[in-house]
Amino acid sequence: MEHAPTAARLAEAADAAQQQGSGNLLRIVLIVMFLGCILTAWFLLRGYKRKDD
């Protein structure tokens, strides 16, 4: 069993990460954050509506 030098392993890992891109997890996190901000803004701002009773 041969062990690759640390620098070679790091270079391979960096190359693999660069090819993979950001991935689906980052997209999901960003979408959930965006929808959460919209929902929070709606919830907070609906209380400022004038009531004409």
mmCIF entry with sequence, helices, sheets and N, C-alpha, C, O atoms, coordinates in Angstrom:
data_MODEL
# 
_entry.id   MODEL 
# 
_entity.id                         1 
_entity.type                       polymer 
_entity.pdbx_number_of_molecules   1 
# 
_entity_poly.entity_id                      1 
_entity_poly.type                           'polypeptide(L)' 
_entity_poly.nstd_linkage                   no 
_entity_poly.nstd_monomer                   no 
_entity_poly.pdbx_seq_one_letter_code       MEHAPTAARLAEAADAAQQQGSGNLLRIVLIVMFLGCILTAWFLLRGYKRKDD 
_entity_poly.pdbx_seq_one_letter_code_can   MEHAPTAARLAEAADAAQQQGSGNLLRIVLIVMFLGCILTAWFLLRGYKRKDD 
_entity_poly.pdbx_strand_id                 A 
# 
loop_
_entity_poly_seq.entity_id 
_entity_poly_seq.num 
_entity_poly_seq.mon_id 
_entity_poly_seq.hetero 
1 1  MET n 
1 2  GLU n 
1 3  HIS n 
1 4  ALA n 
1 5  PRO n 
1 6  THR n 
1 7  ALA n 
1 8  ALA n 
1 9  ARG n 
1 10 LEU n 
1 11 ALA n 
1 12 GLU n 
1 13 ALA n 
1 14 ALA n 
1 15 ASP n 
1 16 ALA n 
1 17 ALA n 
1 18 GLN n 
1 19 GLN n 
1 20 GLN n 
1 21 GLY n 
1 22 SER n 
1 23 GLY n 
1 24 ASN n 
1 25 LEU n 
1 26 LEU n 
1 27 ARG n 
1 28 ILE n 
1 29 VAL n 
1 30 LEU n 
1 31 ILE n 
1 32 VAL n 
1 33 MET n 
1 34 PHE n 
1 35 LEU n 
1 36 GLY n 
1 37 CYS n 
1 38 ILE n 
1 39 LEU n 
1 40 THR n 
1 41 ALA n 
1 42 TRP n 
1 43 PHE n 
1 44 LEU n 
1 45 LEU n 
1 46 ARG n 
1 47 GLY n 
1 48 TYR n 
1 49 LYS n 
1 50 ARG n 
1 51 LYS n 
1 52 ASP n 
1 53 ASP n 
# 
_struct_asym.id          A 
_struct_asym.entity_id   1 
# 
loop_
_struct_conf.conf_type_id 
_struct_conf.id 
_struct_conf.pdbx_PDB_helix_id 
_struct_conf.beg_label_comp_id 
_struct_conf.beg_label_asym_id 
_struct_conf.beg_label_seq_id 
_struct_conf.pdbx_beg_PDB_ins_code 
_struct_conf.end_label_comp_id 
_struct_conf.end_label_asym_id 
_struct_conf.end_label_seq_id 
_struct_conf.pdbx_end_PDB_ins_code 
_struct_conf.beg_auth_comp_id 
_struct_conf.beg_auth_asym_id 
_struct_conf.beg_auth_seq_id 
_struct_conf.end_auth_comp_id 
_struct_conf.end_auth_asym_id 
_struct_conf.end_auth_seq_id 
_struct_conf.pdbx_PDB_helix_class 
_struct_conf.details 
_struct_conf.pdbx_PDB_helix_length 
HELX_P HELX_P1 AA1 THR A 6  ? GLN A 20 ? THR A 6  GLN A 20 1 ? 15 
HELX_P HELX_P2 AA2 GLY A 23 ? LEU A 45 ? GLY A 23 LEU A 45 1 ? 23 
HELX_P HELX_P3 AA3 ARG A 46 ? TYR A 48 ? ARG A 46 TYR A 48 5 ? 3  
# 
_struct_conf_type.id          HELX_P 
_struct_conf_type.criteria    ? 
_struct_conf_type.reference   ? 
# 
loop_
_atom_site.group_PDB 
_atom_site.id 
_atom_site.type_symbol 
_atom_site.label_atom_id 
_atom_site.label_alt_id 
_atom_site.label_comp_id 
_atom_site.label_asym_id 
_atom_site.label_entity_id 
_atom_site.label_seq_id 
_atom_site.pdbx_PDB_ins_code 
_atom_site.Cartn_x 
_atom_site.Cartn_y 
_atom_site.Cartn_z 
_atom_site.occupancy 
_atom_site.B_iso_or_equiv 
_atom_site.pdbx_formal_charge 
_atom_site.auth_seq_id 
_atom_site.auth_comp_id 
_atom_site.auth_asym_id 
_atom_site.auth_atom_id 
_atom_site.pdbx_PDB_model_num 
ATOM 1   N N  . MET A 1 1  ? 0.845   -1.177 0.000   1.00 0.00 ? 1  MET A N  1 
ATOM 2   C CA . MET A 1 1  ? 0.000   0.000  0.000   1.00 0.00 ? 1  MET A CA 1 
ATOM 3   C C  . MET A 1 1  ? 0.889   1.238  0.000   1.00 0.00 ? 1  MET A C  1 
ATOM 4   O O  . MET A 1 1  ? 1.636   1.486  0.947   1.00 0.00 ? 1  MET A O  1 
ATOM 5   N N  . GLU A 1 2  ? 0.796   1.991  -1.055  1.00 0.00 ? 2  GLU A N  1 
ATOM 6   C CA . GLU A 1 2  ? 1.620   3.204  -1.169  1.00 0.00 ? 2  GLU A CA 1 
ATOM 7   C C  . GLU A 1 2  ? 0.856   4.412  -0.669  1.00 0.00 ? 2  GLU A C  1 
ATOM 8   O O  . GLU A 1 2  ? -0.346  4.544  -0.896  1.00 0.00 ? 2  GLU A O  1 
ATOM 9   N N  . HIS A 1 3  ? 1.564   5.285  0.011   1.00 0.00 ? 3  HIS A N  1 
ATOM 10  C CA . HIS A 1 3  ? 0.970   6.525  0.476   1.00 0.00 ? 3  HIS A CA 1 
ATOM 11  C C  . HIS A 1 3  ? 1.465   7.659  -0.401  1.00 0.00 ? 3  HIS A C  1 
ATOM 12  O O  . HIS A 1 3  ? 2.667   7.831  -0.606  1.00 0.00 ? 3  HIS A O  1 
ATOM 13  N N  . ALA A 1 4  ? 0.517   8.430  -0.914  1.00 0.00 ? 4  ALA A N  1 
ATOM 14  C CA . ALA A 1 4  ? 0.897   9.591  -1.722  1.00 0.00 ? 4  ALA A CA 1 
ATOM 15  C C  . ALA A 1 4  ? 1.385   10.694 -0.794  1.00 0.00 ? 4  ALA A C  1 
ATOM 16  O O  . ALA A 1 4  ? 0.900   10.810 0.332   1.00 0.00 ? 4  ALA A O  1 
ATOM 17  N N  . PRO A 1 5  ? 2.321   11.492 -1.240  1.00 0.00 ? 5  PRO A N  1 
ATOM 18  C CA . PRO A 1 5  ? 2.767   12.630 -0.415  1.00 0.00 ? 5  PRO A CA 1 
ATOM 19  C C  . PRO A 1 5  ? 1.592   13.564 -0.119  1.00 0.00 ? 5  PRO A C  1 
ATOM 20  O O  . PRO A 1 5  ? 0.630   13.638 -0.885  1.00 0.00 ? 5  PRO A O  1 
ATOM 21  N N  . THR A 1 6  ? 1.689   14.262 0.988   1.00 0.00 ? 6  THR A N  1 
ATOM 22  C CA . THR A 1 6  ? 0.600   15.140 1.431   1.00 0.00 ? 6  THR A CA 1 
ATOM 23  C C  . THR A 1 6  ? 0.276   16.200 0.398   1.00 0.00 ? 6  THR A C  1 
ATOM 24  O O  . THR A 1 6  ? -0.896  16.489 0.157   1.00 0.00 ? 6  THR A O  1 
ATOM 25  N N  . ALA A 1 7  ? 1.292   16.783 -0.217  1.00 0.00 ? 7  ALA A N  1 
ATOM 26  C CA . ALA A 1 7  ? 1.071   17.830 -1.208  1.00 0.00 ? 7  ALA A CA 1 
ATOM 27  C C  . ALA A 1 7  ? 0.306   17.289 -2.415  1.00 0.00 ? 7  ALA A C  1 
ATOM 28  O O  . ALA A 1 7  ? -0.549  17.977 -2.971  1.00 0.00 ? 7  ALA A O  1 
ATOM 29  N N  . ALA A 1 8  ? 0.610   16.077 -2.810  1.00 0.00 ? 8  ALA A N  1 
ATOM 30  C CA . ALA A 1 8  ? -0.083  15.482 -3.957  1.00 0.00 ? 8  ALA A CA 1 
ATOM 31  C C  . ALA A 1 8  ? -1.540  15.214 -3.618  1.00 0.00 ? 8  ALA A C  1 
ATOM 32  O O  . ALA A 1 8  ? -2.424  15.427 -4.448  1.00 0.00 ? 8  ALA A O  1 
ATOM 33  N N  . ARG A 1 9  ? -1.792  14.745 -2.392  1.00 0.00 ? 9  ARG A N  1 
ATOM 34  C CA . ARG A 1 9  ? -3.186  14.505 -1.991  1.00 0.00 ? 9  ARG A CA 1 
ATOM 35  C C  . ARG A 1 9  ? -3.980  15.800 -1.924  1.00 0.00 ? 9  ARG A C  1 
ATOM 36  O O  . ARG A 1 9  ? -5.143  15.843 -2.324  1.00 0.00 ? 9  ARG A O  1 
ATOM 37  N N  . LEU A 1 10 ? -3.349  16.857 -1.417  1.00 0.00 ? 10 LEU A N  1 
ATOM 38  C CA . LEU A 1 10 ? -4.036  18.150 -1.345  1.00 0.00 ? 10 LEU A CA 1 
ATOM 39  C C  . LEU A 1 10 ? -4.328  18.683 -2.744  1.00 0.00 ? 10 LEU A C  1 
ATOM 40  O O  . LEU A 1 10 ? -5.395  19.249 -2.982  1.00 0.00 ? 10 LEU A O  1 
ATOM 41  N N  . ALA A 1 11 ? -3.402  18.508 -3.656  1.00 0.00 ? 11 ALA A N  1 
ATOM 42  C CA . ALA A 1 11 ? -3.609  18.972 -5.028  1.00 0.00 ? 11 ALA A CA 1 
ATOM 43  C C  . ALA A 1 11 ? -4.764  18.215 -5.680  1.00 0.00 ? 11 ALA A C  1 
ATOM 44  O O  . ALA A 1 11 ? -5.581  18.805 -6.387  1.00 0.00 ? 11 ALA A O  1 
ATOM 45  N N  . GLU A 1 12 ? -4.826  16.903 -5.438  1.00 0.00 ? 12 GLU A N  1 
ATOM 46  C CA . GLU A 1 12 ? -5.922  16.111 -6.000  1.00 0.00 ? 12 GLU A CA 1 
ATOM 47  C C  . GLU A 1 12 ? -7.266  16.533 -5.401  1.00 0.00 ? 12 GLU A C  1 
ATOM 48  O O  . GLU A 1 12 ? -8.265  16.623 -6.114  1.00 0.00 ? 12 GLU A O  1 
ATOM 49  N N  . ALA A 1 13 ? -7.285  16.786 -4.109  1.00 0.00 ? 13 ALA A N  1 
ATOM 50  C CA . ALA A 1 13 ? -8.525  17.207 -3.459  1.00 0.00 ? 13 ALA A CA 1 
ATOM 51  C C  . ALA A 1 13 ? -8.982  18.562 -3.967  1.00 0.00 ? 13 ALA A C  1 
ATOM 52  O O  . ALA A 1 13 ? -10.173 18.772 -4.192  1.00 0.00 ? 13 ALA A O  1 
ATOM 53  N N  . ALA A 1 14 ? -8.041  19.484 -4.149  1.00 0.00 ? 14 ALA A N  1 
ATOM 54  C CA . ALA A 1 14 ? -8.391  20.810 -4.664  1.00 0.00 ? 14 ALA A CA 1 
ATOM 55  C C  . ALA A 1 14 ? -8.913  20.717 -6.092  1.00 0.00 ? 14 ALA A C  1 
ATOM 56  O O  . ALA A 1 14 ? -9.851  21.424 -6.463  1.00 0.00 ? 14 ALA A O  1 
ATOM 57  N N  . ASP A 1 15 ? -8.306  19.846 -6.889  1.00 0.00 ? 15 ASP A N  1 
ATOM 58  C CA . ASP A 1 15 ? -8.755  19.681 -8.269  1.00 0.00 ? 15 ASP A CA 1 
ATOM 59  C C  . ASP A 1 15 ? -10.153 19.082 -8.316  1.00 0.00 ? 15 ASP A C  1 
ATOM 60  O O  . ASP A 1 15 ? -10.982 19.504 -9.122  1.00 0.00 ? 15 ASP A O  1 
ATOM 61  N N  . ALA A 1 16 ? -10.420 18.106 -7.464  1.00 0.00 ? 16 ALA A N  1 
ATOM 62  C CA . ALA A 1 16 ? -11.744 17.480 -7.432  1.00 0.00 ? 16 ALA A CA 1 
ATOM 63  C C  . ALA A 1 16 ? -12.797 18.469 -6.957  1.00 0.00 ? 16 ALA A C  1 
ATOM 64  O O  . ALA A 1 16 ? -13.904 18.490 -7.495  1.00 0.00 ? 16 ALA A O  1 
ATOM 65  N N  . ALA A 1 17 ? -12.479 19.287 -5.965  1.00 0.00 ? 17 ALA A N  1 
ATOM 66  C CA . ALA A 1 17 ? -13.434 20.275 -5.468  1.00 0.00 ? 17 ALA A CA 1 
ATOM 67  C C  . ALA A 1 17 ? -13.732 21.326 -6.520  1.00 0.00 ? 17 ALA A C  1 
ATOM 68  O O  . ALA A 1 17 ? -14.861 21.805 -6.623  1.00 0.00 ? 17 ALA A O  1 
ATOM 69  N N  . GLN A 1 18 ? -12.730 21.685 -7.298  1.00 0.00 ? 18 GLN A N  1 
ATOM 70  C CA . GLN A 1 18 ? -12.930 22.696 -8.337  1.00 0.00 ? 18 GLN A CA 1 
ATOM 71  C C  . GLN A 1 18 ? -13.828 22.161 -9.448  1.00 0.00 ? 18 GLN A C  1 
ATOM 72  O O  . GLN A 1 18 ? -14.624 22.911 -10.011 1.00 0.00 ? 18 GLN A O  1 
ATOM 73  N N  . GLN A 1 19 ? -13.712 20.894 -9.764  1.00 0.00 ? 19 GLN A N  1 
ATOM 74  C CA . GLN A 1 19 ? -14.540 20.301 -10.815 1.00 0.00 ? 19 GLN A CA 1 
ATOM 75  C C  . GLN A 1 19 ? -15.974 20.111 -10.350 1.00 0.00 ? 19 GLN A C  1 
ATOM 76  O O  . GLN A 1 19 ? -16.898 20.194 -11.158 1.00 0.00 ? 19 GLN A O  1 
ATOM 77  N N  . GLN A 1 20 ? -16.175 19.859 -9.070  1.00 0.00 ? 20 GLN A N  1 
ATOM 78  C CA . GLN A 1 20 ? -17.508 19.563 -8.565  1.00 0.00 ? 20 GLN A CA 1 
ATOM 79  C C  . GLN A 1 20 ? -18.403 20.787 -8.543  1.00 0.00 ? 20 GLN A C  1 
ATOM 80  O O  . GLN A 1 20 ? -19.598 20.671 -8.818  1.00 0.00 ? 20 GLN A O  1 
ATOM 81  N N  . GLY A 1 21 ? -17.876 21.936 -8.229  1.00 0.00 ? 21 GLY A N  1 
ATOM 82  C CA . GLY A 1 21 ? -18.704 23.129 -8.149  1.00 0.00 ? 21 GLY A CA 1 
ATOM 83  C C  . GLY A 1 21 ? -19.367 23.243 -6.785  1.00 0.00 ? 21 GLY A C  1 
ATOM 84  O O  . GLY A 1 21 ? -19.016 22.528 -5.847  1.00 0.00 ? 21 GLY A O  1 
ATOM 85  N N  . SER A 1 22 ? -20.333 24.154 -6.690  1.00 0.00 ? 22 SER A N  1 
ATOM 86  C CA . SER A 1 22 ? -20.945 24.438 -5.392  1.00 0.00 ? 22 SER A CA 1 
ATOM 87  C C  . SER A 1 22 ? -21.913 23.344 -4.949  1.00 0.00 ? 22 SER A C  1 
ATOM 88  O O  . SER A 1 22 ? -22.073 23.128 -3.748  1.00 0.00 ? 22 SER A O  1 
ATOM 89  N N  . GLY A 1 23 ? -22.543 22.671 -5.853  1.00 0.00 ? 23 GLY A N  1 
ATOM 90  C CA . GLY A 1 23 ? -23.403 21.553 -5.504  1.00 0.00 ? 23 GLY A CA 1 
ATOM 91  C C  . GLY A 1 23 ? -24.827 21.961 -5.185  1.00 0.00 ? 23 GLY A C  1 
ATOM 92  O O  . GLY A 1 23 ? -25.164 23.141 -5.090  1.00 0.00 ? 23 GLY A O  1 
ATOM 93  N N  . ASN A 1 24 ? -25.648 20.934 -5.023  1.00 0.00 ? 24 ASN A N  1 
ATOM 94  C CA . ASN A 1 24 ? -27.071 21.149 -4.776  1.00 0.00 ? 24 ASN A CA 1 
ATOM 95  C C  . ASN A 1 24 ? -27.352 21.624 -3.361  1.00 0.00 ? 24 ASN A C  1 
ATOM 96  O O  . ASN A 1 24 ? -28.328 22.338 -3.130  1.00 0.00 ? 24 ASN A O  1 
ATOM 97  N N  . LEU A 1 25 ? -26.512 21.239 -2.416  1.00 0.00 ? 25 LEU A N  1 
ATOM 98  C CA . LEU A 1 25 ? -26.747 21.641 -1.031  1.00 0.00 ? 25 LEU A CA 1 
ATOM 99  C C  . LEU A 1 25 ? -26.714 23.151 -0.873  1.00 0.00 ? 25 LEU A C  1 
ATOM 100 O O  . LEU A 1 25 ? -27.552 23.721 -0.173  1.00 0.00 ? 25 LEU A O  1 
ATOM 101 N N  . LEU A 1 26 ? -25.757 23.801 -1.516  1.00 0.00 ? 26 LEU A N  1 
ATOM 102 C CA . LEU A 1 26 ? -25.670 25.259 -1.437  1.00 0.00 ? 26 LEU A CA 1 
ATOM 103 C C  . LEU A 1 26 ? -26.900 25.914 -2.065  1.00 0.00 ? 26 LEU A C  1 
ATOM 104 O O  . LEU A 1 26 ? -27.409 26.906 -1.543  1.00 0.00 ? 26 LEU A O  1 
ATOM 105 N N  . ARG A 1 27 ? -27.367 25.374 -3.161  1.00 0.00 ? 27 ARG A N  1 
ATOM 106 C CA . ARG A 1 27 ? -28.575 25.924 -3.803  1.00 0.00 ? 27 ARG A CA 1 
ATOM 107 C C  . ARG A 1 27 ? -29.782 25.797 -2.877  1.00 0.00 ? 27 ARG A C  1 
ATOM 108 O O  . ARG A 1 27 ? -30.571 26.732 -2.740  1.00 0.00 ? 27 ARG A O  1 
ATOM 109 N N  . ILE A 1 28 ? -29.917 24.647 -2.250  1.00 0.00 ? 28 ILE A N  1 
ATOM 110 C CA . ILE A 1 28 ? -31.051 24.432 -1.348  1.00 0.00 ? 28 ILE A CA 1 
ATOM 111 C C  . ILE A 1 28 ? -30.978 25.380 -0.162  1.00 0.00 ? 28 ILE A C  1 
ATOM 112 O O  . ILE A 1 28 ? -31.986 25.971 0.226   1.00 0.00 ? 28 ILE A O  1 
ATOM 113 N N  . VAL A 1 29 ? -29.789 25.530 0.417   1.00 0.00 ? 29 VAL A N  1 
ATOM 114 C CA . VAL A 1 29 ? -29.627 26.427 1.560   1.00 0.00 ? 29 VAL A CA 1 
ATOM 115 C C  . VAL A 1 29 ? -29.976 27.859 1.174   1.00 0.00 ? 29 VAL A C  1 
ATOM 116 O O  . VAL A 1 29 ? -30.657 28.551 1.931   1.00 0.00 ? 29 VAL A O  1 
ATOM 117 N N  . LEU A 1 30 ? -29.523 28.309 0.018   1.00 0.00 ? 30 LEU A N  1 
ATOM 118 C CA . LEU A 1 30 ? -29.810 29.672 -0.420  1.00 0.00 ? 30 LEU A CA 1 
ATOM 119 C C  . LEU A 1 30 ? -31.297 29.885 -0.675  1.00 0.00 ? 30 LEU A C  1 
ATOM 120 O O  . LEU A 1 30 ? -31.840 30.932 -0.321  1.00 0.00 ? 30 LEU A O  1 
ATOM 121 N N  . ILE A 1 31 ? -31.955 28.914 -1.278  1.00 0.00 ? 31 ILE A N  1 
ATOM 122 C CA . ILE A 1 31 ? -33.394 29.040 -1.549  1.00 0.00 ? 31 ILE A CA 1 
ATOM 123 C C  . ILE A 1 31 ? -34.182 29.083 -0.244  1.00 0.00 ? 31 ILE A C  1 
ATOM 124 O O  . ILE A 1 31 ? -35.101 29.889 -0.103  1.00 0.00 ? 31 ILE A O  1 
ATOM 125 N N  . VAL A 1 32 ? -33.830 28.224 0.707   1.00 0.00 ? 32 VAL A N  1 
ATOM 126 C CA . VAL A 1 32 ? -34.527 28.214 1.992   1.00 0.00 ? 32 VAL A CA 1 
ATOM 127 C C  . VAL A 1 32 ? -34.304 29.522 2.735   1.00 0.00 ? 32 VAL A C  1 
ATOM 128 O O  . VAL A 1 32 ? -35.235 30.052 3.342   1.00 0.00 ? 32 VAL A O  1 
ATOM 129 N N  . MET A 1 33 ? -33.086 30.049 2.697   1.00 0.00 ? 33 MET A N  1 
ATOM 130 C CA . MET A 1 33 ? -32.816 31.334 3.350   1.00 0.00 ? 33 MET A CA 1 
ATOM 131 C C  . MET A 1 33 ? -33.631 32.452 2.713   1.00 0.00 ? 33 MET A C  1 
ATOM 132 O O  . MET A 1 33 ? -34.191 33.290 3.420   1.00 0.00 ? 33 MET A O  1 
ATOM 133 N N  . PHE A 1 34 ? -33.702 32.472 1.389   1.00 0.00 ? 34 PHE A N  1 
ATOM 134 C CA . PHE A 1 34 ? -34.448 33.501 0.673   1.00 0.00 ? 34 PHE A CA 1 
ATOM 135 C C  . PHE A 1 34 ? -35.935 33.433 1.010   1.00 0.00 ? 34 PHE A C  1 
ATOM 136 O O  . PHE A 1 34 ? -36.563 34.455 1.289   1.00 0.00 ? 34 PHE A O  1 
ATOM 137 N N  . LEU A 1 35 ? -36.494 32.221 0.983   1.00 0.00 ? 35 LEU A N  1 
ATOM 138 C CA . LEU A 1 35 ? -37.908 32.070 1.316   1.00 0.00 ? 35 LEU A CA 1 
ATOM 139 C C  . LEU A 1 35 ? -38.171 32.399 2.787   1.00 0.00 ? 35 LEU A C  1 
ATOM 140 O O  . LEU A 1 35 ? -39.217 32.956 3.119   1.00 0.00 ? 35 LEU A O  1 
ATOM 141 N N  . GLY A 1 36 ? -37.241 32.061 3.656   1.00 0.00 ? 36 GLY A N  1 
ATOM 142 C CA . GLY A 1 36 ? -37.385 32.392 5.067   1.00 0.00 ? 36 GLY A CA 1 
ATOM 143 C C  . GLY A 1 36 ? -37.383 33.897 5.293   1.00 0.00 ? 36 GLY A C  1 
ATOM 144 O O  . GLY A 1 36 ? -38.140 34.398 6.124   1.00 0.00 ? 36 GLY A O  1 
ATOM 145 N N  . CYS A 1 37 ? -36.542 34.625 4.563   1.00 0.00 ? 37 CYS A N  1 
ATOM 146 C CA . CYS A 1 37 ? -36.524 36.087 4.686   1.00 0.00 ? 37 CYS A CA 1 
ATOM 147 C C  . CYS A 1 37 ? -37.840 36.694 4.216   1.00 0.00 ? 37 CYS A C  1 
ATOM 148 O O  . CYS A 1 37 ? -38.364 37.616 4.842   1.00 0.00 ? 37 CYS A O  1 
ATOM 149 N N  . ILE A 1 38 ? -38.367 36.180 3.123   1.00 0.00 ? 38 ILE A N  1 
ATOM 150 C CA . ILE A 1 38 ? -39.638 36.689 2.606   1.00 0.00 ? 38 ILE A CA 1 
ATOM 151 C C  . ILE A 1 38 ? -40.768 36.407 3.608   1.00 0.00 ? 38 ILE A C  1 
ATOM 152 O O  . ILE A 1 38 ? -41.590 37.284 3.876   1.00 0.00 ? 38 ILE A O  1 
ATOM 153 N N  . LEU A 1 39 ? -40.809 35.199 4.156   1.00 0.00 ? 39 LEU A N  1 
ATOM 154 C CA . LEU A 1 39 ? -41.843 34.840 5.119   1.00 0.00 ? 39 LEU A CA 1 
ATOM 155 C C  . LEU A 1 39 ? -41.730 35.684 6.385   1.00 0.00 ? 39 LEU A C  1 
ATOM 156 O O  . LEU A 1 39 ? -42.741 36.134 6.922   1.00 0.00 ? 39 LEU A O  1 
ATOM 157 N N  . THR A 1 40 ? -40.523 35.897 6.856   1.00 0.00 ? 40 THR A N  1 
ATOM 158 C CA . THR A 1 40 ? -40.322 36.720 8.054   1.00 0.00 ? 40 THR A CA 1 
ATOM 159 C C  . THR A 1 40 ? -40.749 38.160 7.810   1.00 0.00 ? 40 THR A C  1 
ATOM 160 O O  . THR A 1 40 ? -41.401 38.766 8.660   1.00 0.00 ? 40 THR A O  1 
ATOM 161 N N  . ALA A 1 41 ? -40.385 38.715 6.652   1.00 0.00 ? 41 ALA A N  1 
ATOM 162 C CA . ALA A 1 41 ? -40.777 40.086 6.325   1.00 0.00 ? 41 ALA A CA 1 
ATOM 163 C C  . ALA A 1 41 ? -42.300 40.197 6.248   1.00 0.00 ? 41 ALA A C  1 
ATOM 164 O O  . ALA A 1 41 ? -42.876 41.158 6.758   1.00 0.00 ? 41 ALA A O  1 
ATOM 165 N N  . TRP A 1 42 ? -42.948 39.232 5.621   1.00 0.00 ? 42 TRP A N  1 
ATOM 166 C CA . TRP A 1 42 ? -44.406 39.262 5.529   1.00 0.00 ? 42 TRP A CA 1 
ATOM 167 C C  . TRP A 1 42 ? -45.039 39.204 6.914   1.00 0.00 ? 42 TRP A C  1 
ATOM 168 O O  . TRP A 1 42 ? -45.979 39.942 7.209   1.00 0.00 ? 42 TRP A O  1 
ATOM 169 N N  . PHE A 1 43 ? -44.518 38.321 7.760   1.00 0.00 ? 43 PHE A N  1 
ATOM 170 C CA . PHE A 1 43 ? -45.076 38.154 9.104   1.00 0.00 ? 43 PHE A CA 1 
ATOM 171 C C  . PHE A 1 43 ? -44.917 39.433 9.924   1.00 0.00 ? 43 PHE A C  1 
ATOM 172 O O  . PHE A 1 43 ? -45.840 39.830 10.635  1.00 0.00 ? 43 PHE A O  1 
ATOM 173 N N  . LEU A 1 44 ? -43.759 40.076 9.832   1.00 0.00 ? 44 LEU A N  1 
ATOM 174 C CA . LEU A 1 44 ? -43.530 41.294 10.602  1.00 0.00 ? 44 LEU A CA 1 
ATOM 175 C C  . LEU A 1 44 ? -44.299 42.481 10.045  1.00 0.00 ? 44 LEU A C  1 
ATOM 176 O O  . LEU A 1 44 ? -44.840 43.280 10.810  1.00 0.00 ? 44 LEU A O  1 
ATOM 177 N N  . LEU A 1 45 ? -44.357 42.608 8.730   1.00 0.00 ? 45 LEU A N  1 
ATOM 178 C CA . LEU A 1 45 ? -44.984 43.778 8.123   1.00 0.00 ? 45 LEU A CA 1 
ATOM 179 C C  . LEU A 1 45 ? -46.508 43.713 8.121   1.00 0.00 ? 45 LEU A C  1 
ATOM 180 O O  . LEU A 1 45 ? -47.161 44.747 7.982   1.00 0.00 ? 45 LEU A O  1 
ATOM 181 N N  . ARG A 1 46 ? -47.084 42.534 8.270   1.00 0.00 ? 46 ARG A N  1 
ATOM 182 C CA . ARG A 1 46 ? -48.550 42.456 8.253   1.00 0.00 ? 46 ARG A CA 1 
ATOM 183 C C  . ARG A 1 46 ? -49.155 43.087 9.499   1.00 0.00 ? 46 ARG A C  1 
ATOM 184 O O  . ARG A 1 46 ? -50.328 43.459 9.498   1.00 0.00 ? 46 ARG A O  1 
ATOM 185 N N  . GLY A 1 47 ? -48.375 43.208 10.549  1.00 0.00 ? 47 GLY A N  1 
ATOM 186 C CA . GLY A 1 47 ? -48.872 43.836 11.759  1.00 0.00 ? 47 GLY A CA 1 
ATOM 187 C C  . GLY A 1 47 ? -48.968 45.343 11.648  1.00 0.00 ? 47 GLY A C  1 
ATOM 188 O O  . GLY A 1 47 ? -49.633 45.971 12.472  1.00 0.00 ? 47 GLY A O  1 
ATOM 189 N N  . TYR A 1 48 ? -48.326 45.946 10.655  1.00 0.00 ? 48 TYR A N  1 
ATOM 190 C CA . TYR A 1 48 ? -48.348 47.393 10.501  1.00 0.00 ? 48 TYR A CA 1 
ATOM 191 C C  . TYR A 1 48 ? -49.504 47.866 9.621   1.00 0.00 ? 48 TYR A C  1 
ATOM 192 O O  . TYR A 1 48 ? -49.630 49.058 9.339   1.00 0.00 ? 48 TYR A O  1 
ATOM 193 N N  . LYS A 1 49 ? -50.346 46.924 9.191   1.00 0.00 ? 49 LYS A N  1 
ATOM 194 C CA . LYS A 1 49 ? -51.483 47.294 8.351   1.00 0.00 ? 49 LYS A CA 1 
ATOM 195 C C  . LYS A 1 49 ? -52.481 48.107 9.165   1.00 0.00 ? 49 LYS A C  1 
ATOM 196 O O  . LYS A 1 49 ? -52.729 47.792 10.329  1.00 0.00 ? 49 LYS A O  1 
ATOM 197 N N  . ARG A 1 50 ? -53.055 49.146 8.569   1.00 0.00 ? 50 ARG A N  1 
ATOM 198 C CA . ARG A 1 50 ? -54.065 49.941 9.266   1.00 0.00 ? 50 ARG A CA 1 
ATOM 199 C C  . ARG A 1 50 ? -55.388 49.224 9.273   1.00 0.00 ? 50 ARG A C  1 
ATOM 200 O O  . ARG A 1 50 ? -55.810 48.659 8.264   1.00 0.00 ? 50 ARG A O  1 
ATOM 201 N N  . LYS A 1 51 ? -56.037 49.249 10.408  1.00 0.00 ? 51 LYS A N  1 
ATOM 202 C CA . LYS A 1 51 ? -57.359 48.655 10.482  1.00 0.00 ? 51 LYS A CA 1 
ATOM 203 C C  . LYS A 1 51 ? -58.375 49.782 10.459  1.00 0.00 ? 51 LYS A C  1 
ATOM 204 O O  . LYS A 1 51 ? -58.278 50.725 11.244  1.00 0.00 ? 51 LYS A O  1 
ATOM 205 N N  . ASP A 1 52 ? -59.359 49.688 9.552   1.00 0.00 ? 52 ASP A N  1 
ATOM 206 C CA . ASP A 1 52 ? -60.359 50.749 9.385   1.00 0.00 ? 52 ASP A CA 1 
ATOM 207 C C  . ASP A 1 52 ? -61.642 50.430 10.134  1.00 0.00 ? 52 ASP A C  1 
ATOM 208 O O  . ASP A 1 52 ? -62.720 50.837 9.703   1.00 0.00 ? 52 ASP A O  1 
ATOM 209 N N  . ASP A 1 53 ? -61.550 49.722 11.230  1.00 0.00 ? 53 ASP A N  1 
ATOM 210 C CA . ASP A 1 53 ? -62.768 49.360 11.985  1.00 0.00 ? 53 ASP A CA 1 
ATOM 211 C C  . ASP A 1 53 ? -63.324 50.551 12.706  1.00 0.00 ? 53 ASP A C  1 
ATOM 212 O O  . ASP A 1 53 ? -64.342 50.439 13.389  1.00 0.00 ? 53 ASP A O  1 
# 
